[in-house]
């Protein structure tokens, strides 16, 4: 499922701007809220928020994935899971390499005829 999140005018190469981008993306992560109270023996009630977040793959190139991991490592000491950005999993989506791999596999599978067909189509 894809959800359009709009255009964000932030520079992803700056960690503070990447943090704002990831905070915006966290608004779209589905959650399972769980709140409760614990009564320790000293009779004072302690409330807790144990909200569970779904894991979401966040695709991009290698630099974007590194920036996301860097931002997450800066926030590892935050109290809430949404502030730690734990549910965003950076993955590398190297689209150009996959297309080059498909071109090479076609060339190996079909041989010279694919190259001839491409040349004829281009004219």
Residue pairs with C-beta under 8 A, 6 or more apart in sequence:
3 28
5 24
5 25
5 28
8 20
8 21
8 24
10 17
10 18
10 20
10 21
11 17
12 18
12 21
12 64
12 67
13 63
13 67
15 67
15 70
15 71
15 74
18 67
18 68
18 70
18 71
19 71
19 74
19 75
22 68
22 71
22 72
22 85
22 88
23 85
25 56
25 58
25 88
26 82
26 85
26 87
26 88
28 56
29 53
29 54
29 56
29 82
29 87
29 88
30 53
30 54
31 51
31 52
31 53
31 54
32 51
32 52
32 53
32 54
33 49
33 51
33 52
34 49
34 50
34 51
34 52
35 47
35 48
35 49
35 50
35 51
36 47
36 48
36 50
37 45
37 46
37 47
37 48
38 45
38 46
38 47
38 48
39 45
39 46
40 46
49 80
51 80
51 81
51 82
52 81
53 81
53 82
53 86
53 87
54 87
55 87
55 89
56 87
56 88
56 89
57 89
57 91
58 65
58 68
58 88
58 89
58 90
58 91
59 90
59 91
59 92
59 93
60 68
60 90
60 91
60 92
60 93
61 92
61 93
61 94
62 92
62 94
64 90
65 90
65 91
65 92
66 90
68 85
68 88
68 90
69 90
71 85
72 84
72 85
72 86
72 88
75 83
75 84
75 85
76 84
78 84
81 87
106 114
107 114
107 115
